[in-house]
Amino acid sequence: MEKNRLRWASRRGMLELDLVLSPFVENHYDQLVDDEKLLFQQLLEEQDQDMFNWFIHRHEPESESLKKIVTIVRSKTGADSI
């Protein structure tokens, strides 16, 4: 997915997600390996409420691949300390 589309897809209906996802795209996405980029794109297809719960450690994704990218996003954006 091209960077402009990622920027747009990272803008969500929740400010809390915008504050995590948009900076991640701008500052860290380019350093991901191809498999991780695909996982991030898959993450963006998930429901906002699910992502929010994952980022604040209320729940964990059932999918191991989504767990991996959620952990990466948390660690790179400081969401790990929420």
C-alpha positions as CSV (number, residue, x, y, z in Angstrom):
1,M,0.0,0.0,0.0
2,E,1.4,3.4,-0.8
3,K,2.3,5.8,2.0
4,N,-0.5,8.3,1.2
5,R,-3.1,5.5,1.5
6,L,-1.6,4.4,4.7
7,R,-1.8,7.9,6.1
8,W,-5.5,8.1,5.2
9,A,-6.2,4.6,6.5
10,S,-4.5,5.5,9.8
11,R,-6.9,8.3,10.4
12,R,-9.7,6.7,12.5
13,G,-12.9,7.6,14.2
14,M,-11.1,7.7,17.6
15,L,-8.6,10.4,18.5
16,E,-6.7,7.9,20.7
17,L,-6.0,5.7,17.6
18,D,-5.0,8.7,15.5
19,L,-2.4,9.6,18.1
20,V,-0.9,6.1,17.9
21,L,-1.3,5.1,14.3
22,S,-0.5,8.3,12.4
23,P,2.8,8.9,14.1
24,F,3.7,5.2,13.6
25,V,3.1,5.5,9.9
26,E,5.2,8.7,9.7
27,N,8.1,7.6,11.9
28,H,8.3,3.9,11.9
29,Y,6.5,2.2,9.0
30,D,9.3,2.5,6.5
31,Q,11.6,0.6,8.8
32,L,9.4,-2.5,8.9
33,V,10.2,-5.6,6.9
34,D,7.8,-6.5,4.2
35,D,6.0,-9.1,6.3
36,E,5.5,-6.6,9.1
37,K,4.2,-4.0,6.6
38,L,1.6,-6.5,5.5
39,L,0.6,-7.1,9.1
40,F,0.2,-3.4,9.7
41,Q,-2.1,-3.1,6.7
42,Q,-4.1,-6.1,8.1
43,L,-4.3,-4.3,11.4
44,L,-5.8,-1.3,9.8
45,E,-8.7,-3.5,8.6
46,E,-9.7,-4.2,12.2
47,Q,-12.4,-2.4,14.1
48,D,-11.4,0.7,16.0
49,Q,-12.7,-0.5,19.3
50,D,-10.7,-3.7,19.0
51,M,-7.5,-1.8,18.2
52,F,-8.1,0.6,21.1
53,N,-8.5,-2.3,23.5
54,W,-5.3,-4.0,22.2
55,F,-3.3,-0.8,22.5
56,I,-4.3,-0.1,26.1
57,H,-3.7,-3.8,27.1
58,R,-7.4,-4.4,27.8
59,H,-7.4,-7.4,25.5
60,E,-4.9,-9.1,23.2
61,P,-5.6,-10.1,19.6
62,E,-6.4,-13.7,19.1
63,S,-4.3,-13.9,16.0
64,E,-0.6,-14.4,16.7
65,S,0.3,-12.2,13.6
66,L,-1.8,-9.4,14.9
67,K,-0.3,-9.7,18.4
68,K,3.1,-9.3,16.7
69,I,2.2,-6.0,14.9
70,V,0.3,-4.6,17.9
71,T,3.4,-5.3,20.1
72,I,5.6,-3.5,17.5
73,V,3.3,-0.5,17.3
74,R,3.0,-0.3,21.1
75,S,6.8,-0.3,21.6
76,K,7.5,2.2,18.8
77,T,4.9,4.7,19.8
78,G,5.0,4.6,23.6
79,A,1.6,3.0,23.7
80,D,3.3,0.1,25.5
81,S,3.4,2.3,28.7
82,I,-0.4,3.0,28.6
